[in-house]
Amino acid sequence: MERTKKQPIYVILLLILAAEAVFILPFVLQRIFRPTFLETFAINNENLGYCFSVYGIIALLSYLFGGPLADRFHPKNLMSIALVLTALGGLYFATFPEYKYLKWLYGYWGFTTIFLFWAAMIKATRVWGGKTKQGIAFGFLDGGRGLVAAAFGSVGVLIFSWFIDVDITETTLEDRQYAFKQVILTCSAIVGFIAILVYFFLNPLQNESLNTNQHYFDLRKFKVLLKIPSIRLLMLIILCAYTGYKASDLFTLYAKDVMNYNAIESAGVGTSLLYIRPIIGVVIGFLADKTKASLWLIIGFLLTTLTSIVFTTGLIDDSTTILFVINILLMAIGVYSCRVLYFATLEEARIPLALTGTAVGLVSIVGYTPDIFSGPMYGILVDNTDKIAGLKNAFLVLAVFSVIGLLASLWFYMITKTKSNSLDDL
């Protein structure tokens, strides 16, 4: 399989920064500041879910056409443009647009973060990892993204606290909105700065793996890739794993509605969990390189299934803090393990490096459909008048998806262990 020369360490650091920065505005801020986000934009969880659906619909087309783009152009060009455009959206975001315009903004972000960015970032990470260190490469990527998200979250919470000069329970909506505006503007500025770094310093990823002489959109390659069983299974694995990752948005709501934490405390829970991702990423990535990535996908889905079931039983409430901490920690390990490894399996599936962008675009069409349905689904469930019952139902749905992901991972493990892919037509 074709490979570029060994890549320097600062390249993966830049990829980590960029890979999380591009999603800070549309996703991370609302995850950490969910209660504040909802009240300052005067929407509920279901409304926010529909914003994510608009994002997902635009992203769906962007995956398909952005994948081949990544096989033709240098990652630094695509990624830096995407970061700048995303940051500009943050300036409009800080004006607190009304709901109908907020949905348009999420559609815009669906284009900027996916069409130009997503496949280019995944391919660049695969190039950096080479043939034998895919687990470490994607472990560093996702684990590092967790650290970057946690850093953004910590900075956001700090800035929010700075502009709240009284007890949080004594503030007005206008006070909280002004403080949150400063968080948005600061994050937008940082995203723009990272775009500059990417453009000027991501040069070592050279063009040996680019199909510059090929047709931009070759339908024949999509057809051949679809015939590969591991590609079809990877679509299902990513779908289930990403649905699980989307459920991590529920952690702060659970802390607030069940554990009775206030807005700052619940945001602290979300931020603290993000610091777990670097540890999980490095450890799981290392173990995957020593064994098989699909084996650790199986373990991740199993953990997510078991912890989801615990949340649905009602055993955890404000009198069982230790159990809450243990269960949410184990769930985070399961969810983040699956997220770390699903693209590390491209080597296991024997997909040619030069077709990485096309393959990523193809599997993402199905794999990231939770961007369309998971937001409204979880939003409708948790907006139940009985908030505790709503959260139980949400975790029950997560358990179902985790079981499906577990079965798909088992199948993937077995076929990649015993069969090789037929890619002669590519």
HUFEN-V106681 format. One record per residue. N is the residue number from 1. SS is DSSP state (H for helix, E for strand, L for the rest). OMEGA is omega as a letter, one per 40 degrees, with the letter a starting at -180 (* if undefined). NEAR is the number of other C-alpha atoms within 12 Angstrom. Layout:
# HUFEN-V106681
n->(N:N)
ss->(SS:SS)
omega->(OMEGA:OMEGA)
near->(NEAR:NEAR)
This chain:
# HUFEN-V106681
n->(1:2:3:4:5:6:7:8:9:10:11:12:13:14:15:16:17:18:19:20:21:22:23:24:25:26:27:28:29:30:31:32:33:34:35:36:37:38:39:40:41:42:43:44:45:46:47:48:49:50:51:52:53:54:55:56:57:58:59:60:61:62:63:64:65:66:67:68:69:70:71:72:73:74:75:76:77:78:79:80:81:82:83:84:85:86:87:88:89:90:91:92:93:94:95:96:97:98:99:100:101:102:103:104:105:106:107:108:109:110:111:112:113:114:115:116:117:118:119:120:121:122:123:124:125:126:127:128:129:130:131:132:133:134:135:136:137:138:139:140:141:142:143:144:145:146:147:148:149:150:151:152:153:154:155:156:157:158:159:160:161:162:163:164:165:166:167:168:169:170:171:172:173:174:175:176:177:178:179:180:181:182:183:184:185:186:187:188:189:190:191:192:193:194:195:196:197:198:199:200:201:202:203:204:205:206:207:208:209:210:211:212:213:214:215:216:217:218:219:220:221:222:223:224:225:226:227:228:229:230:231:232:233:234:235:236:237:238:239:240:241:242:243:244:245:246:247:248:249:250:251:252:253:254:255:256:257:258:259:260:261:262:263:264:265:266:267:268:269:270:271:272:273:274:275:276:277:278:279:280:281:282:283:284:285:286:287:288:289:290:291:292:293:294:295:296:297:298:299:300:301:302:303:304:305:306:307:308:309:310:311:312:313:314:315:316:317:318:319:320:321:322:323:324:325:326:327:328:329:330:331:332:333:334:335:336:337:338:339:340:341:342:343:344:345:346:347:348:349:350:351:352:353:354:355:356:357:358:359:360:361:362:363:364:365:366:367:368:369:370:371:372:373:374:375:376:377:378:379:380:381:382:383:384:385:386:387:388:389:390:391:392:393:394:395:396:397:398:399:400:401:402:403:404:405:406:407:408:409:410:411:412:413:414:415:416:417:418:419:420:421:422:423:424:425:426)
ss->(L:L:L:L:L:L:L:L:H:H:H:H:H:H:H:H:H:H:H:H:H:H:H:H:H:H:H:H:H:H:H:H:L:H:H:H:H:H:H:H:L:L:L:L:H:H:H:H:H:H:H:H:H:H:H:H:H:H:H:H:H:H:H:H:H:H:H:H:H:H:L:L:L:L:H:H:H:H:H:H:H:H:H:H:H:H:H:H:H:H:H:H:H:L:L:L:L:L:H:H:H:H:H:H:H:H:H:H:H:H:H:H:H:H:L:L:L:H:H:H:H:H:H:H:H:H:H:H:H:L:L:L:L:H:H:H:H:H:H:H:H:H:H:H:H:H:H:H:H:H:H:H:H:H:H:H:H:H:H:H:H:H:L:L:L:L:L:H:H:H:L:L:H:H:H:H:H:H:H:H:H:H:H:H:H:H:H:H:H:H:H:H:H:H:H:H:H:H:H:H:H:L:L:L:L:L:L:L:L:L:L:L:L:L:L:L:L:L:H:H:H:H:H:H:H:H:L:L:H:H:H:H:H:H:H:H:H:H:H:H:H:H:H:H:H:H:H:H:H:H:H:H:H:H:H:H:H:L:L:L:L:L:H:H:H:H:H:H:H:H:H:H:H:H:H:H:H:H:H:H:H:H:H:H:H:H:H:H:H:H:L:L:H:H:H:H:H:H:H:H:H:H:H:H:H:H:H:H:H:H:H:H:H:L:L:L:L:L:L:L:H:H:H:H:H:H:H:H:H:H:H:H:H:H:H:H:H:H:H:H:H:L:L:L:H:H:H:H:L:L:L:L:H:H:H:H:H:H:H:H:H:H:H:H:H:H:H:L:L:H:H:H:H:H:H:H:H:H:H:H:H:H:L:L:L:L:H:H:H:H:H:H:H:H:H:H:H:H:H:H:H:H:H:H:H:H:H:H:H:H:H:H:H:H:H:H:H:H:L:L:L:L:L:L:L:L)
omega->(a:a:i:a:a:a:i:a:a:i:a:i:i:i:i:i:a:a:i:a:a:a:a:a:a:a:a:a:a:i:a:a:a:a:i:i:a:a:a:i:i:i:i:a:i:i:i:i:i:i:i:i:i:i:a:a:i:a:a:i:a:i:a:a:i:i:i:i:a:i:a:a:a:a:a:a:a:a:a:i:a:a:i:a:i:i:i:i:i:i:i:i:a:i:a:a:i:a:a:i:i:i:i:i:i:i:i:i:i:i:a:a:a:a:a:a:a:a:i:i:i:a:i:i:i:i:a:a:a:a:a:a:i:i:i:a:a:i:i:a:a:i:i:i:i:i:i:i:i:i:i:a:i:i:i:i:i:i:i:a:i:a:i:a:i:i:a:a:a:a:i:i:i:i:a:i:i:i:a:i:i:i:a:a:i:i:i:i:i:i:i:i:i:i:i:i:a:a:a:a:i:a:a:i:a:a:a:a:a:i:a:a:a:i:a:a:a:a:a:a:i:a:a:i:a:i:a:a:a:i:i:i:i:i:a:i:i:i:a:i:a:i:i:i:i:a:i:i:a:a:a:i:i:i:a:a:a:a:i:i:i:a:a:i:a:i:i:i:i:i:a:a:i:i:i:a:i:a:i:a:a:a:a:i:i:a:i:i:i:a:i:i:a:i:a:i:i:a:a:i:i:i:a:i:a:a:i:i:i:i:a:a:a:a:a:i:a:i:a:a:a:i:i:a:a:a:a:i:i:i:i:i:i:a:a:i:i:a:a:a:a:i:i:a:i:i:i:i:i:i:a:a:a:i:a:a:i:i:i:i:a:a:a:i:i:a:a:i:i:i:i:a:a:i:i:a:i:a:i:a:a:i:i:i:i:a:i:i:i:i:i:i:i:i:i:i:i:i:a:i:a:i:i:i:i:a:i:i:i:i:i:i:a:a:i:i:a:a:i:a:i:a:a:a:a:*)
near->(17:20:24:25:17:19:24:21:20:19:35:37:31:39:48:37:41:50:44:42:45:50:40:42:47:43:36:37:44:42:40:46:45:42:38:40:39:31:25:29:33:23:26:28:35:25:29:43:37:33:38:40:34:35:40:39:31:33:39:35:26:35:40:36:35:44:45:38:41:44:43:33:33:34:46:36:30:35:48:39:33:41:47:34:33:45:39:29:39:40:26:25:37:32:22:30:22:21:25:19:19:32:30:27:37:39:33:33:42:41:36:36:45:48:41:43:50:49:44:48:52:46:55:53:44:47:46:40:37:31:28:28:33:40:47:39:45:52:44:44:48:47:43:37:41:41:33:39:43:35:32:41:41:31:27:39:37:24:25:35:27:20:23:25:18:14:16:21:15:12:19:18:21:19:25:35:28:28:31:41:33:30:39:40:31:30:42:35:29:32:40:33:26:35:37:25:27:40:28:19:25:36:21:26:39:25:26:21:33:34:26:19:15:19:16:24:26:23:19:16:30:30:19:24:37:29:20:32:28:40:45:31:37:48:37:36:44:47:37:45:50:41:43:51:40:40:45:43:42:47:45:39:43:42:36:30:30:31:27:21:24:24:33:33:28:31:40:32:38:46:37:29:39:42:30:34:42:34:28:42:41:32:28:44:44:30:26:38:30:18:21:35:43:48:36:41:47:37:34:42:47:36:34:47:37:31:38:42:30:28:38:27:19:25:21:29:27:20:14:18:19:15:20:28:26:18:29:38:29:30:41:46:40:43:52:50:51:51:49:48:53:52:51:50:48:46:39:36:36:31:38:34:35:37:42:46:50:47:51:51:44:40:36:43:39:35:37:43:34:38:42:33:30:41:40:28:32:41:34:26:30:37:30:21:12:15:26:31:23:29:42:35:31:39:41:30:30:45:35:27:36:42:33:29:42:39:28:34:41:30:27:37:30:22:24:30:21:13:17:19:26:20:23:13:14:24)
